[in-house]
Amino acid sequence: MSLGEPHVKQALDWIVAKLADHPNLKRSELIDEASRKFDLTPTEADFLYRHTEELGKSAPPRGSHS
């Protein structure tokens, strides 16, 4: 599974944009919504769960001004 699949990349971009606008939204709810919106398979949704978790780990803490 990779981001090379257009609908998976579109779903990830949509999730990232939603989180940028509303950082308090639950990722799991966004991924569920993206799964329906972009017609993802369970495997693709699982990929998004793992990938967005990694994004959260690499993001700087909120409110930090480095």
Backbone bond lengths (Angstrom), bond angles and torsions (degrees), N, CA, C in turn:
res aa  C-N    CA-C-N  psi(-1)  N-CA   C-N-CA  omega(-1)  CA-C   N-CA-C  phi
1 M - - - 1.452 - - 1.522 107.46 -
2 S 1.311 115.44 134.72 1.459 119.12 178.29 1.515 109.72 -145.83
3 L 1.316 113.98 170.40 1.466 119.16 177.05 1.515 111.38 -76.32
4 G 1.330 117.78 2.23 1.446 121.22 178.58 1.517 113.09 -70.81
5 E 1.330 116.73 -15.89 1.458 120.06 178.97 1.523 108.28 -82.27
6 P 1.336 117.94 120.19 1.466 121.23 -170.52 1.527 115.02 -54.38
7 H 1.325 118.40 -43.90 1.458 118.83 -176.45 1.524 111.94 -70.88
8 V 1.340 117.39 -28.26 1.465 120.29 176.43 1.522 109.61 -71.26
9 K 1.327 116.88 -43.13 1.469 120.57 177.95 1.524 110.30 -64.16
10 Q 1.324 117.60 -41.66 1.461 120.50 177.88 1.525 110.95 -61.25
11 A 1.314 116.35 -41.93 1.462 121.14 179.19 1.529 110.31 -63.88
12 L 1.319 117.25 -44.11 1.461 120.75 179.35 1.526 110.59 -64.17
13 D 1.323 117.30 -44.07 1.465 120.86 177.98 1.520 110.97 -60.13
14 W 1.327 116.70 -40.63 1.463 122.03 179.23 1.525 110.37 -63.57
15 I 1.345 116.70 -44.45 1.461 121.32 179.48 1.527 110.59 -63.51
16 V 1.322 117.24 -46.70 1.468 121.53 -179.68 1.531 110.47 -60.38
17 A 1.328 116.78 -41.72 1.470 120.23 178.76 1.528 111.02 -64.29
18 K 1.328 116.64 -42.76 1.472 120.48 178.37 1.519 110.58 -61.86
19 L 1.331 117.19 -43.16 1.459 120.72 179.92 1.528 111.75 -67.77
20 A 1.327 117.18 -32.92 1.463 120.09 177.97 1.530 110.21 -65.39
21 D 1.326 116.50 -39.34 1.463 121.24 180.00 1.523 112.23 -78.28
22 H 1.330 116.42 -33.93 1.472 122.02 -174.78 1.527 109.07 -138.01
23 P 1.335 118.38 78.34 1.467 121.17 -174.05 1.527 114.68 -63.31
24 N 1.312 118.19 -15.23 1.463 120.06 -179.05 1.526 113.35 -88.52
25 L 1.331 117.70 -2.90 1.460 119.86 177.64 1.524 109.81 -65.70
26 K 1.318 115.98 148.19 1.464 120.64 178.82 1.524 109.42 -79.32
27 R 1.310 115.18 127.90 1.466 120.19 -179.70 1.518 111.09 -60.27
28 S 1.322 117.05 -38.85 1.469 119.69 -177.79 1.523 110.99 -62.15
29 E 1.332 117.32 -39.39 1.467 120.28 178.74 1.521 111.03 -69.05
30 L 1.336 116.41 -38.15 1.468 119.90 177.59 1.531 110.86 -65.05
31 I 1.321 116.57 -40.94 1.464 119.85 -179.86 1.524 110.22 -67.15
32 D 1.322 117.22 -39.80 1.469 119.61 175.88 1.524 110.53 -60.71
33 E 1.335 116.70 -44.06 1.466 120.27 179.70 1.530 110.60 -65.98
34 A 1.332 116.63 -42.31 1.466 120.69 178.75 1.526 110.89 -63.40
35 S 1.329 116.37 -36.02 1.471 120.18 179.42 1.514 111.09 -60.29
36 R 1.325 115.57 -40.91 1.474 119.41 178.15 1.532 110.76 -73.95
37 K 1.318 116.25 -45.34 1.473 121.64 -176.02 1.534 112.09 -62.15
38 F 1.334 116.30 -40.49 1.467 120.85 -175.66 1.530 112.56 -105.61
39 D 1.342 116.90 9.98 1.465 122.99 175.65 1.530 111.63 53.33
40 L 1.339 116.10 54.14 1.453 121.40 -177.95 1.526 110.80 -86.09
41 T 1.313 115.10 150.46 1.455 120.75 173.01 1.530 108.41 -78.21
42 P 1.331 117.80 163.68 1.469 119.48 175.55 1.537 112.73 -57.21
43 T 1.309 116.92 -35.86 1.468 120.49 178.63 1.529 110.68 -65.72
44 E 1.326 116.64 -41.14 1.463 120.37 178.54 1.529 110.87 -66.89
45 A 1.331 117.06 -39.21 1.460 120.48 177.49 1.526 110.12 -63.80
46 D 1.330 117.16 -40.91 1.460 121.35 177.74 1.526 110.35 -61.69
47 F 1.309 116.85 -39.92 1.461 121.54 176.66 1.532 109.43 -58.94
48 L 1.331 117.45 -43.56 1.465 120.37 179.42 1.524 111.32 -65.01
49 Y 1.330 117.39 -39.14 1.471 119.92 176.64 1.526 110.01 -57.44
50 R 1.329 116.38 -48.63 1.472 120.05 -178.95 1.521 111.06 -65.91
51 H 1.319 116.82 -42.91 1.465 120.31 -175.90 1.534 111.43 -68.47
52 T 1.319 118.19 -41.69 1.465 119.63 -179.89 1.522 110.72 -71.34
53 E 1.327 117.84 -27.93 1.462 120.34 174.73 1.525 109.55 -64.95
54 E 1.325 117.04 -41.74 1.464 121.37 177.84 1.529 110.71 -64.59
55 L 1.328 117.27 -38.39 1.462 120.48 177.48 1.519 110.35 -61.74
56 G 1.318 116.87 -41.67 1.456 121.63 179.95 1.526 111.68 -63.39
57 K 1.317 116.71 -35.84 1.466 120.84 179.60 1.533 111.81 -71.34
58 S 1.331 116.71 -31.55 1.462 119.77 -176.59 1.533 112.33 -89.97
59 A 1.332 116.73 -11.43 1.466 119.73 -179.45 1.521 109.62 -76.20
60 P 1.337 117.34 144.32 1.468 119.63 176.69 1.517 109.90 -68.06
61 P 1.330 117.90 151.51 1.461 119.63 178.48 1.520 111.13 -57.88
62 R 1.312 115.71 143.12 1.469 119.47 179.08 1.510 109.83 -63.48
63 G 1.330 114.40 139.50 1.452 119.53 177.62 1.526 112.75 86.81
64 S 1.338 117.37 -3.70 1.468 118.50 179.10 1.518 108.80 -84.98
65 H 1.291 115.49 139.62 1.468 120.88 -178.92 1.519 108.28 -119.23
66 S 1.321 115.86 77.38 1.468 120.33 -177.48 1.490 111.22 -80.30
